[in-house]
Amino acid sequence: MSGSATFSLLTPPLSLLPMFPGFSDSETFIPVPDTFFRRLLQEIDDLEELKVTLYALWQAMTREGPVLVLREGDFAGLVRDPQPALDKAVQRGTLIRVAREAAVYYFLNAPRGRAAAASLQNGQLDVESLPASLPPVERPNIFKLYEENIGPLTPLLADALKDAEQTYPPEWVAEAIEIAVTRNKRNWRYVEAILKRWKEDGHAQKQDKRDAQESRRYSEGEFAEYIRRE
């Protein structure tokens, strides 16, 4: 059998591939770090490494809990053999791998992940005592949040919400809407005023300082109860 014949058998025509129905207007669109698009997307040339990297980013943005700890089994089914792809991600520096007592753990190379990996490496973080990670939660997008809490959308409001989605972190928008509902001020002008005040009066600066404080905060705060004390 010729090479072309073999290829045609293994590669189905486009008409036979399952058609993706498209994204809905009710699902979550998670933020992805700018560095991924500016650098990693250009450098990663292995599809399986790209898959495990995107999966780790998605997990980091959607899983609840004090710290994200991943194991090789978490990537099962995503790629045929996760180990080579994880090796490449570790070598590139997007993931951190820590071996501890015959077990291997992976952390996203971000402030929270670096702090947790360092604590585990030093024998301070008791991974087994961490509560089981909850599955990724579905977070309503800004349009769904508005319609469920404020009222129906108009074309002008939809444009304003799109602008806000690009300007403010999604958790700010959700919190501002919650405040507006609590105060019975169910209108976008009130929500927008809260967001502008946060940005102008220091809320943004507080957000910007978060990365620099991550290591100390996580060792003393959010997962302090999981730190082994000598």
Helices and strands as residue ranges (DSSP letters): H 3-10, G 14-16, H 34-35, I 36-40, H 41-43, H 47-62, G 72-75, H 82-92, E 95-100, E 103-108, H 111-121, G 127-129, H 142-149, H 155-167, H 170-182, H 188-200, H 203-208, H 210-217, I 218-222, G 224-226
